[in-house]
Amino acid sequence: MRLRRGARPATTHPQVLAGARVVLPTGTLPNGRVTIDGTRIAANAPHGTPQGGATVIDATGHWLVPGFIDLHNHGGGGASFHGTADEVQQAIHTHRLHGTTTLVASAVTDDMDVLVRQAGLLSELAEQGDLAGIHFEGPFISPCRKGAHSEALLRDPDPAEVRKLLDAARGQARMVTLATELRGGLDSVRLLVDHGVIAAVGHTDATYEQTVEAIEAGATVATHLFNAMPPLGHRAPGPIAALLADERVTVELINDGTHLHPAALELAFRLAGPGRVAFITDAMDAAGVGDGRYLLGPLEVEVSEGVARLVEGGSIAGSTLTQDRAFQRAVTVDRIPVEDVVAATSANPARLLGIDDRVGSLEPGKDADLVLLDDDFILKGVMRKGSWLVDPQLAQLA
């Protein structure tokens, strides 16, 4: 497959993808047709004769799904969201080539002044439509469950400090991960809710009861469920039981085969249901590049055989995952129904972000963001707002 760098502009006449298995919120059309007009989806229907003057792409034998949405991503293509504007764009572009047409940039723990400066840069890119917003993963997390975060830079979630980051993000903050059991945690959850920002429970050492309190205060996301939190216990169930049980909570899952055993993934889908799971990558610089040494915030990371770990201490440090690989693994290895995987990669995160009126499904009037996959669920085409980023005609559809 050839990946086009840069987009072929949206055409002035309609495009029709015909013959694919089209995954819609109502189910899968086995022999469907999706019409793109400019930057929007104009229609979806069972296969038939397209309107005259339309460019027709024969997608028979392929799957057509909505563009992927990633709520939690630190970088890719050798660049991070803690870098310059050009480096941030490089990371965005890398993930777009792998089907992520909507992306929230995650900032990792650093000095507050550094985070404030980076929030200003990322907010500019969000304002111009390159990002769907900013996620602050730290510094308000537990030193007991810090993972790949610098312990020296961690702090309690003082609402005044949380507010400082929100102000720096200029309305583009979408989510903040907190260890809500720390001093100021519940007040910070309430502050975030009041400002329309998602409060996420993660990197936490909370008990079951403390997690229930956080959910009652307004927390609605579990940051990479199972990872960086106490394990599920039969006498001390911890946060996992509370987060899985509450219908108000969306659970993030990193489906790379390293962060989660397949049985844990199956448990999350079974207990939360397909409507409350969001696949994330938690990707760092090495995504789309390969093994070597990288930085995650201020910490050095060694990537070996695709697994990222801190040089000092050996903790797992994000991932090298891309959403197309997470999608393919979910269907081919974990045997999750395609429709449920589409919900986890598109519809659920769109709803959580409050942008499901524009993206997240292949419905008329929404942005023409879509991914074409072959019968083995290998990516063959990516369109964003009507422009091909990975051109299926150059990918030589079979």
C-alpha positions as CSV (number, residue, x, y, z in Angstrom):
1,M,0.0,0.0,0.0
2,R,1.3,3.4,-0.9
3,L,0.6,6.2,1.7
4,R,0.1,9.6,0.2
5,R,1.7,12.4,2.2
6,G,-0.7,15.3,1.9
7,A,-4.3,15.3,0.8
8,R,-5.8,15.1,-2.6
9,P,-8.3,18.1,-2.4
10,A,-12.0,17.4,-2.2
11,T,-13.4,17.2,-5.7
12,T,-16.0,19.6,-7.0
13,H,-18.2,16.7,-8.1
14,P,-19.6,13.8,-6.0
15,Q,-17.6,10.7,-5.3
16,V,-19.3,7.4,-4.7
17,L,-17.8,4.4,-2.9
18,A,-19.7,1.5,-4.1
19,G,-20.0,-2.2,-3.2
20,A,-18.4,-2.1,0.3
21,R,-19.7,-3.4,3.5
22,V,-20.7,-0.1,5.0
23,V,-20.9,0.0,8.8
24,L,-23.7,2.3,10.0
25,P,-25.2,3.0,13.4
26,T,-28.2,0.8,12.4
27,G,-26.0,-2.1,11.2
28,T,-23.9,-3.1,8.3
29,L,-25.0,-2.7,4.6
30,P,-23.5,-5.7,2.9
31,N,-23.4,-4.1,-0.5
32,G,-23.6,-0.4,0.3
33,R,-23.0,2.9,-1.4
34,V,-21.7,6.1,0.2
35,T,-21.8,9.4,-1.7
36,I,-19.4,12.2,-0.8
37,D,-20.2,15.7,-2.0
38,G,-17.4,18.2,-1.2
39,T,-16.4,17.8,2.5
40,R,-19.6,16.0,3.6
41,I,-21.4,12.7,3.3
42,A,-24.3,13.3,1.1
43,A,-26.0,9.9,1.3
44,N,-25.7,6.2,2.2
45,A,-27.8,3.5,0.7
46,P,-27.9,-0.1,-0.5
47,H,-25.9,-0.6,-3.7
48,G,-27.5,0.9,-6.8
49,T,-26.8,3.1,-9.7
50,P,-25.0,6.3,-8.6
51,Q,-26.1,9.7,-9.9
52,G,-24.6,10.9,-13.2
53,G,-21.3,12.8,-13.1
54,A,-20.1,11.1,-9.9
55,T,-16.6,9.5,-9.6
56,V,-17.2,5.9,-8.7
57,I,-14.7,3.9,-6.7
58,D,-15.4,0.2,-6.7
59,A,-14.9,-1.0,-3.1
60,T,-16.3,-4.4,-3.5
61,G,-14.9,-6.9,-0.9
62,H,-13.9,-4.1,1.5
63,W,-15.2,-2.5,4.7
64,L,-16.1,1.2,4.9
65,V,-16.1,2.6,8.4
66,P,-16.0,6.0,10.0
67,G,-12.7,7.8,10.5
68,F,-11.1,6.8,13.8
69,I,-11.1,9.2,16.8
70,D,-8.3,9.0,19.4
71,L,-9.0,10.6,22.8
72,H,-5.5,9.9,24.2
73,N,-2.3,10.3,22.1
74,H,1.1,11.8,22.9
75,G,2.7,11.7,19.4
76,G,3.9,9.7,16.5
77,G,6.1,9.8,13.5
78,G,9.1,10.6,15.6
79,A,7.5,13.7,17.0
80,S,5.5,14.5,20.2
81,F,2.8,16.9,21.3
82,H,5.4,18.5,23.6
83,G,7.3,19.7,20.5
84,T,7.2,22.6,18.1
85,A,4.2,23.4,15.9
86,D,5.9,21.5,13.0
87,E,6.6,18.5,15.2
88,V,3.0,18.5,16.4
89,Q,1.8,18.6,12.8
90,Q,4.1,15.7,11.9
91,A,2.6,13.6,14.7
92,I,-1.0,14.5,13.6
93,H,-0.2,13.6,10.0
94,T,1.3,10.2,11.0
95,H,-1.8,9.2,12.8
96,R,-4.1,10.5,10.0
97,L,-2.3,8.1,7.6
98,H,-3.4,5.3,9.9
99,G,-7.0,6.4,9.9
100,T,-7.3,8.7,12.9
101,T,-9.1,11.7,11.3
102,T,-10.0,13.3,14.7
103,L,-7.3,13.4,17.4
104,V,-7.0,14.9,20.9
105,A,-3.4,15.8,21.9
106,S,-2.4,14.5,25.3
107,A,0.2,16.4,27.4
108,V,2.3,14.4,29.8
109,T,3.5,15.6,33.2
110,D,6.0,18.4,33.1
111,D,6.7,21.7,34.9
112,M,3.5,23.9,35.1
113,D,5.2,26.6,33.0
114,V,6.1,24.1,30.3
115,L,2.5,22.8,30.3
116,V,1.1,26.3,30.1
117,R,3.3,27.1,27.1
118,Q,2.4,23.9,25.3
119,A,-1.3,24.4,26.0
120,G,-1.0,27.7,24.2
121,L,0.5,26.1,21.1
122,L,-1.9,23.2,21.0
123,S,-4.9,25.4,21.5
124,E,-3.9,27.3,18.3
125,L,-3.9,24.1,16.3
126,A,-7.2,23.1,17.9
127,E,-8.7,26.5,17.0
128,Q,-7.7,26.0,13.3
129,G,-9.2,22.5,13.3
130,D,-6.1,20.3,13.3
131,L,-6.8,18.9,16.7
132,A,-10.0,18.1,18.6
133,G,-8.6,19.6,21.8
134,I,-6.2,18.9,24.6
135,H,-6.0,16.2,27.2
136,F,-3.8,16.8,30.3
137,E,-2.6,13.5,31.6
138,G,-0.9,14.8,34.7
139,P,0.6,16.4,36.7
140,F,-2.3,15.8,39.1
141,I,-1.8,12.0,39.5
142,S,-0.7,9.6,42.2
143,P,3.0,8.9,42.8
144,C,2.0,5.4,43.7
145,R,0.6,4.8,40.2
146,K,2.7,7.3,38.2
147,G,3.7,5.0,35.3
148,A,5.8,6.9,32.9
149,H,5.5,10.3,34.6
150,S,8.2,12.1,36.5
151,E,7.5,11.8,40.2
152,A,9.4,15.0,41.0
153,L,6.9,17.0,38.9
154,L,3.7,15.5,40.3
155,R,1.4,17.6,42.4
156,D,-2.0,17.4,44.1
157,P,-5.0,18.6,42.0
158,D,-5.4,22.0,43.5
159,P,-8.4,23.6,41.7
160,A,-6.4,26.8,41.2
161,E,-3.6,24.9,39.4
162,V,-6.2,23.0,37.3
163,R,-7.8,26.3,36.4
164,K,-4.4,27.6,35.3
165,L,-4.2,24.9,32.7
166,L,-7.8,25.4,31.5
167,D,-7.1,29.1,31.1
168,A,-3.9,28.4,29.1
169,A,-5.9,26.1,26.8
170,R,-8.3,28.9,25.9
171,G,-11.4,26.7,25.8
172,Q,-9.7,23.8,24.0
173,A,-9.2,21.6,27.0
174,R,-11.3,18.5,26.5
175,M,-10.1,16.2,29.3
176,V,-8.0,16.1,32.5
177,T,-6.8,12.9,34.1
178,L,-6.8,13.1,37.9
179,A,-6.0,10.9,40.9
180,T,-9.2,12.0,42.5
181,E,-8.3,10.6,45.9
182,L,-5.6,13.3,46.3
183,R,-6.2,16.5,48.2
184,G,-8.4,18.8,46.0
185,G,-9.3,15.9,43.7
186,L,-13.1,16.0,44.1
187,D,-13.2,19.8,44.0
188,S,-11.2,19.7,40.8
189,V,-13.6,17.2,39.3
190,R,-16.5,19.6,40.0
191,L,-14.4,22.5,38.5
192,L,-13.9,20.6,35.3
193,V,-17.5,19.7,35.0
194,D,-18.5,23.3,35.6
195,H,-16.2,24.3,32.6
196,G,-17.5,21.5,30.3
197,V,-14.2,19.5,30.5
198,I,-14.2,15.8,31.0
199,A,-12.8,14.6,34.3
200,A,-11.0,11.3,33.9
201,V,-10.0,8.9,36.7
202,G,-6.5,7.6,36.1
203,H,-3.0,7.0,37.5
204,T,-4.9,6.6,40.7
205,D,-4.5,4.6,43.9
206,A,-8.1,5.2,44.9
207,T,-10.3,2.7,46.7
208,Y,-13.7,1.6,45.3
209,E,-15.5,4.0,47.6
210,Q,-13.3,6.9,46.6
211,T,-13.8,6.2,43.0
212,V,-17.6,6.1,43.5
213,E,-17.3,9.5,45.1
214,A,-15.4,10.8,42.1
215,I,-18.1,9.5,39.7
216,E,-20.8,11.1,41.8
217,A,-18.8,14.4,41.6
218,G,-18.9,14.2,37.8
219,A,-16.0,12.0,36.6
220,T,-17.0,10.2,33.4
221,V,-13.9,8.5,31.9
222,A,-11.5,5.8,33.1
223,T,-8.1,6.6,31.7
224,H,-6.6,3.4,30.2
225,L,-8.7,1.1,32.4
226,F,-6.7,-1.5,34.3
227,N,-3.4,0.3,33.7
228,A,-1.9,2.6,36.4
229,M,-4.5,1.7,39.0
230,P,-4.9,-1.0,41.7
231,P,-5.9,-4.4,40.3
232,L,-9.4,-5.8,40.8
233,G,-9.6,-7.6,44.2
234,H,-12.4,-9.6,45.7
235,R,-12.2,-7.8,49.1
236,A,-10.8,-4.5,47.9
237,P,-12.3,-4.1,44.4
238,G,-10.6,-0.7,43.8
239,P,-11.4,1.7,41.0
240,I,-11.8,-0.9,38.3
241,A,-15.1,-2.3,39.7
242,A,-16.6,1.1,40.2
243,L,-15.6,2.4,36.7
244,L,-16.9,-0.7,34.9
245,A,-20.2,-0.8,36.8
246,D,-21.3,2.8,36.4
247,E,-23.2,3.5,33.2
248,R,-22.0,7.1,33.2
249,V,-18.4,6.1,32.7
250,T,-16.6,5.5,29.4
251,V,-13.6,3.2,29.7
252,E,-10.5,3.7,27.6
253,L,-8.7,0.6,26.5
254,I,-5.3,0.2,24.8
255,N,-5.6,-2.8,22.5
256,D,-2.0,-3.4,21.5
257,G,-1.6,-6.9,23.0
258,T,0.9,-5.5,25.6
259,H,-1.2,-3.3,27.9
260,L,-4.1,-5.8,28.3
261,H,-4.6,-9.5,28.3
262,P,-7.4,-10.5,25.8
263,A,-9.4,-11.7,28.8
264,A,-9.3,-8.2,30.4
265,L,-10.5,-6.7,27.1
266,E,-13.3,-9.2,26.9
267,L,-14.3,-8.4,30.5
268,A,-14.4,-4.7,29.8
269,F,-16.6,-5.2,26.8
270,R,-18.9,-7.6,28.6
271,L,-19.4,-5.5,31.7
272,A,-19.3,-2.0,30.3
273,G,-21.0,-3.0,27.0
274,P,-19.9,-1.8,23.5
275,G,-21.5,1.6,24.1
276,R,-19.1,2.6,26.9
277,V,-15.7,1.5,25.5
278,A,-13.3,3.9,23.7
279,F,-10.1,2.5,22.1
280,I,-7.1,4.8,22.5
281,T,-3.5,4.5,21.4
282,D,-1.7,6.3,24.2
283,A,0.9,6.6,21.4
284,M,4.3,8.3,21.9
285,D,6.9,9.5,19.4
286,A,7.8,6.0,18.2
287,A,4.3,5.2,16.7
288,G,4.8,4.8,13.0
289,V,8.6,4.8,13.3
290,G,10.2,1.9,15.0
291,D,12.5,0.8,17.8
292,G,15.0,3.2,19.4
293,R,15.3,5.8,22.1
294,Y,12.8,8.6,22.5
295,L,11.5,11.1,25.0
296,L,8.1,11.1,26.7
297,G,7.9,14.5,28.3
298,P,11.2,14.8,30.2
299,L,11.8,11.0,30.5
300,E,13.8,8.8,28.3
301,V,12.1,5.8,26.7
302,E,13.5,2.7,25.0
303,V,11.4,1.0,22.4
304,S,12.2,-2.6,21.7
305,E,10.1,-4.9,19.5
306,G,7.4,-2.2,19.4
307,V,7.1,-2.0,23.2
308,A,8.0,1.3,24.9
309,R,9.5,1.3,28.4
310,L,11.2,3.8,30.6
311,V,15.0,3.5,30.4
312,E,15.1,4.1,34.2
313,G,12.8,1.7,36.0
314,G,11.3,-0.2,33.0
315,S,7.7,1.0,33.4
316,I,5.6,0.7,30.2
317,A,5.7,4.2,28.7
318,G,2.7,4.7,26.4
319,S,2.6,2.7,23.2
320,T,3.6,2.6,19.6
321,L,0.0,1.7,18.6
322,T,-2.0,3.2,15.8
323,Q,-5.8,3.0,15.6
324,D,-5.9,0.9,12.5
325,R,-3.8,-1.8,14.2
326,A,-6.1,-1.6,17.3
327,F,-9.1,-2.1,15.0
328,Q,-7.6,-5.0,13.2
329,R,-6.5,-6.8,16.3
330,A,-10.0,-6.3,17.9
331,V,-11.7,-8.0,15.0
332,T,-9.2,-10.7,14.0
333,V,-7.6,-11.6,17.4
334,D,-10.2,-10.6,20.0
335,R,-13.2,-11.6,17.8
336,I,-15.2,-8.5,18.7
337,P,-18.0,-7.8,16.2
338,V,-17.0,-5.2,13.7
339,E,-20.0,-2.9,14.7
340,D,-18.8,-2.9,18.3
341,V,-15.2,-2.0,17.2
342,V,-16.6,0.9,15.1
343,A,-18.4,2.1,18.2
344,A,-15.1,1.9,20.2
345,T,-13.0,3.7,17.6
346,S,-15.5,6.3,16.3
347,A,-19.0,6.6,17.7
348,N,-18.3,6.5,21.4
349,P,-15.4,8.9,21.5
350,A,-17.3,11.3,19.2
351,R,-20.3,11.2,21.6
352,L,-18.0,11.7,24.6
353,L,-16.4,14.8,23.0
354,G,-19.8,16.2,22.1
355,I,-18.9,16.2,18.4
356,D,-21.1,13.3,17.2
357,D,-23.2,15.8,15.2
358,R,-20.2,16.1,12.9
359,V,-18.2,12.9,13.1
360,G,-18.2,9.4,14.4
361,S,-20.6,7.7,11.9
362,L,-21.2,7.5,8.1
363,E,-24.5,9.5,8.2
364,P,-25.6,12.2,5.7
365,G,-24.6,15.7,6.7
366,K,-21.5,14.6,8.7
367,D,-17.9,15.3,7.7
368,A,-16.6,12.9,5.0
369,D,-14.2,11.2,7.4
370,L,-13.9,7.5,6.5
371,V,-11.6,4.5,6.4
372,L,-11.5,1.8,3.9
373,L,-10.3,-1.7,5.0
374,D,-9.8,-4.8,3.0
375,D,-11.2,-8.2,3.9
376,D,-8.3,-8.8,6.3
377,F,-9.0,-5.4,8.0
378,I,-5.8,-3.8,6.6
379,L,-6.1,-0.1,5.9
380,K,-6.5,0.7,2.2
381,G,-7.9,4.3,2.2
382,V,-8.4,7.3,4.5
383,M,-10.5,10.3,3.7
384,R,-10.8,13.4,5.9
385,K,-13.3,16.1,5.1
386,G,-13.6,14.8,1.5
387,S,-9.9,14.7,0.8
388,W,-8.0,11.4,0.3
389,L,-5.0,11.1,2.6
390,V,-4.4,7.5,1.7
391,D,-5.8,7.1,-1.8
392,P,-7.5,3.8,-2.4
393,Q,-6.9,4.0,-6.1
394,L,-3.1,4.3,-5.5
395,A,-3.4,1.5,-2.9
396,Q,-4.6,-0.8,-5.8
397,L,-7.9,-2.1,-4.4
398,A,-8.3,-5.8,-5.2
